[in-house]
Amino acid sequence: IQSKGIDIMQKLLMADRYNITSLKDLCLQSFTSANMPEMLKVDTPEYAQLSGDMKIEICDRIAEL
């Protein structure tokens, strides 16, 4: 899902908050080892707002790479 002005973290927040599984899956699948540093900034207020379950899914995806 492409949307101008909405970064991956904002999409993950929306997917997490509103339980939008398809958006969450697309965001997680977009992670690659090459783009991980730019896409996932864990030291931000947005990351802190993610649920524990979403953080686990992010970590699981990172482990797959």
VMD Tcl script that draws the C-alpha trace (Angstrom):
set ca {
  {0.00 0.00 0.00}
  {1.61 3.21 -1.15}
  {0.74 6.51 0.42}
  {2.61 9.74 0.13}
  {3.64 11.31 3.41}
  {2.96 8.27 5.57}
  {6.08 6.39 6.59}
  {6.34 2.74 7.56}
  {6.20 3.44 11.30}
  {2.97 5.42 10.97}
  {1.47 2.58 8.93}
  {2.52 0.06 11.57}
  {0.96 2.23 14.27}
  {-2.34 2.37 12.36}
  {-2.26 -1.36 11.66}
  {-1.56 -2.04 15.33}
  {-4.08 0.40 16.72}
  {-6.95 -0.59 14.41}
  {-6.02 -4.27 13.98}
  {-5.53 -4.03 10.21}
  {-3.82 -7.33 9.52}
  {-3.34 -6.79 5.79}
  {-1.56 -3.47 6.35}
  {0.60 -4.97 9.09}
  {1.60 -7.88 6.86}
  {2.47 -5.58 3.94}
  {4.58 -3.37 6.20}
  {6.45 -6.30 7.70}
  {7.06 -7.86 4.29}
  {8.52 -4.57 3.06}
  {11.40 -4.92 5.53}
  {14.66 -6.02 3.95}
  {18.10 -6.13 5.45}
  {19.15 -3.29 3.16}
  {16.43 -0.85 4.22}
  {15.98 -1.86 7.86}
  {17.96 1.01 9.43}
  {15.90 3.69 7.68}
  {12.54 1.98 8.05}
  {12.67 0.97 11.68}
  {13.75 3.52 14.21}
  {13.30 1.97 17.65}
  {14.36 5.07 19.56}
  {11.29 7.09 18.57}
  {8.04 7.90 20.38}
  {6.15 6.10 17.62}
  {7.95 2.82 18.27}
  {7.22 3.18 21.99}
  {3.49 3.38 21.15}
  {3.45 0.00 19.42}
  {1.92 -2.88 21.32}
  {4.11 -5.63 22.70}
  {2.64 -8.05 20.16}
  {3.57 -5.77 17.26}
  {7.12 -5.37 18.59}
  {7.41 -9.16 18.78}
  {6.21 -9.49 15.19}
  {8.77 -6.89 14.09}
  {11.53 -8.79 15.89}
  {10.36 -12.05 14.32}
  {10.53 -10.46 10.87}
  {14.03 -9.13 11.55}
  {15.10 -12.64 12.62}
  {13.83 -14.01 9.30}
  {16.10 -11.69 7.30}
}
mol new
graphics top color blue
foreach p $ca { graphics top sphere $p radius 0.5 }
foreach p [lrange $ca 0 end-1] q [lrange $ca 1 end] { graphics top cylinder $p $q radius 0.2 }
display resetview
